[in-house]
């Protein structure tokens, strides 16, 4: 698995995941907040399977010095 998420993308995913998970404990207290585990996990890992299927890559290209 090669990283396909950039820094900003990962930060947004982690923030969104934490907010959604917090809905389980505060707010409407609905179990739907556990869906926040998905963006949280992909943000931490840096790889999104859907991005891979669609050919999307927000990770900046690494320059190779020869």
N, C-alpha and C positions, 0 to 999 in steps of 0.2 A: 504494500500500500504506500503510494507516494503522496505526500501532502498536496492537497489541491485547494486549500483555503488560505487566504491572506490574513494578515494580522487584524485588520479591521473587521473582516468577516468573522473571524474566530471570536473576537471580543463581543460582537453583537450576539452571536450564538450563545456564548456563555451567559451574558446578561439576560437574554430572553429565557434561557433555561432556568436560571435562578428565580426570575420573576414568576414564571409559570409554576414551578415547584412550590413557591411560597403561597400560591393560591390554595394549596391543599390545607395549609395551616391557618392562614389569615384570609380575609376577604370572603368569597362565597363558600369556601371549604368544600369544593367539589373534587372528586377524584380525577377529573379531566386534567388537573394540573400536573399529574405524573407524566403527561406527554412531554413536559419540559425536559425529561431525561434525555430525549433524543437530541435536541440542539445542544444541550450541555455536554453530552458525550462527544458529539462530532466536533464541537468547539475545542474540547480538551485534546482530542486525538489529532485534529487538523485534517481529517479526511472525511469527505462526504460521498457516500455511495451514489446518491442521485446525481451529484456533480460529475462523477466518473461516467455514469451512463449517458449523460447529456453532453459530455465533452467540455464542461465548464471548468475553468481553473482561475481562481482569484489570487493564487500564490504568485508573488513576483518571480520572474525568471532569475535564476542564479547565474552569474557571469563566471565563465571558466577562463582562467588565465593560463595561457600555454607558454 
